[in-house]
Amino acid sequence: TLILEANCEFNRDQAEMDWETGTPKLLLVGSIAPIQNSPADYRFERKFGVKYYDFGCTPPIDDCIKVYNERIFELLDGRFGQKWRNKVRQDVKYFN
């Protein structure tokens, strides 16, 4: 049995801190060929006050991304209801 304990830079506390300081992110893993933001993506970022953040091919472990993104989803729901969900990039990890 192998047990891995991660020291996540991106976690629930960091998501809340980023939200409070106006620097929340929606985490992506674009691998070797990340997808560039479209004009609609930039409008989304401005409207909802969150930035897409792509790790490229060196992401942290999935558990860290999951916890961070899920907390940002909750905070977006709390502030904007469900309307942001129709406009968010579909490649945001753990969105669907």
C-alpha positions in Angstrom: 0.0 0.0 0.0 1.3 3.4 -1.0 -0.1 6.5 0.7 0.6 9.9 -0.7 0.0 12.9 1.4 0.1 16.1 -0.6 0.9 19.5 0.6 -1.5 21.3 -1.7 -0.7 24.9 -2.7 -4.2 25.0 -4.1 -6.7 23.9 -1.4 -10.0 25.1 0.1 -8.3 27.7 2.4 -6.3 29.1 -0.6 -9.5 29.3 -2.6 -11.2 31.3 0.1 -8.1 33.5 0.5 -8.0 34.1 -3.2 -11.7 34.9 -3.3 -11.3 37.4 -0.4 -8.3 39.2 -2.1 -10.0 39.3 -5.5 -7.6 36.8 -7.2 -9.7 33.6 -7.5 -8.8 31.1 -10.3 -10.5 28.3 -12.2 -7.8 25.7 -12.6 -7.2 24.0 -16.0 -4.7 21.3 -17.0 -3.9 22.0 -20.7 -1.1 19.5 -21.0 1.4 20.0 -23.7 -1.0 22.0 -25.9 -3.1 24.4 -23.7 -6.1 26.1 -25.2 -5.8 29.9 -25.4 -8.5 32.1 -23.9 -11.1 33.2 -26.4 -12.7 36.7 -26.4 -15.7 35.1 -24.6 -13.3 33.7 -22.0 -11.8 37.1 -21.3 -15.4 38.5 -20.9 -16.2 35.8 -18.5 -13.1 36.6 -16.4 -14.0 40.3 -16.2 -17.7 39.7 -15.5 -17.3 37.1 -12.8 -14.0 38.3 -11.3 -12.1 35.0 -11.8 -9.1 34.1 -13.9 -8.5 30.9 -15.8 -5.2 29.4 -14.7 -3.6 26.7 -16.8 -0.8 24.6 -15.3 0.3 23.2 -18.7 2.0 19.9 -18.3 3.1 20.3 -14.7 -0.1 20.4 -12.6 -0.4 19.5 -8.9 -2.2 16.3 -8.0 -5.8 16.1 -9.0 -7.1 16.1 -5.4 -5.6 19.6 -4.9 -7.3 21.0 -8.1 -10.6 19.3 -7.2 -10.8 20.9 -3.7 -9.8 24.3 -4.9 -12.1 24.4 -7.9 -15.1 23.0 -6.0 -14.8 25.8 -3.4 -14.5 28.5 -6.2 -17.7 26.9 -7.8 -19.5 27.3 -4.4 -18.4 30.9 -4.1 -19.4 31.7 -7.6 -22.8 30.1 -7.0 -23.2 32.1 -3.8 -22.5 35.4 -5.5 -24.0 34.9 -9.0 -26.4 32.0 -8.7 -26.3 29.6 -11.6 -25.8 32.1 -14.5 -22.0 31.8 -14.6 -22.3 28.0 -15.3 -23.6 28.5 -18.8 -20.6 30.6 -19.8 -17.6 28.9 -18.1 -15.1 26.9 -20.1 -15.9 23.3 -20.2 -12.3 22.2 -19.7 -12.3 23.6 -16.1 -11.3 20.6 -14.0 -14.2 19.1 -12.0 -16.8 21.4 -13.4 -19.0 18.7 -14.8 
